[in-house]
Amino acid sequence: MEGSGPAGVESGTNHAAQHRALALGALGGTPMETLKVSTKSNPNSVAGAMAGAVRQAGAVEVQVVGAGALNQAIKAVAIARGYVAPAGIDLVCIPTFADIVIDGERRTAIRLSIEDRHPARADGASLAATPTVDLDADAREPVPSGTINLTN
């Protein structure tokens, strides 16, 4: 059985995720850790595990089954963003579906790939220069041409 992390956060290595990460070279040969989150998981503990894994390996995968578990995982992502933001890490969450077997029963899980929006290259430069959006800006201000205003 896979190891158990803090406060209901179960961690282990997911072989498919490991192969994806190694094939992409995203983690420099380090296997991607998988955190299994349940409805009983403490979002603060999950967030700490996420932040630590992203700092160490550059990414982490979270696996959930059910709405309650997904709710705890999403809260943890929001909390973890605050933990790593001072280090210049901008966490993003990429969801996918996965067919898994639990106690001989097939289930559909959701896997969240948690990673930095702008991973650094070896020379320290960002791989992407995505424009930022000021979410505090007044929605009534004129919108530059070529953009879509979703607030009206």
Secondary structure, 3 states (H helix, E strand, C coil): CCCECHHHCEEEECHHHHHHHHHHCCCCCCCCEEEECCCCCCHHHHHHHHHHHHHHHCEEEEEECCHHHHHHHHHHHHHHHHHHHHHCCCEEEEEEEEEEEECCEEEEEEEEEEEECCCECCCCCECCCCCCCCCCCCCCCCCCCCCCCCCC
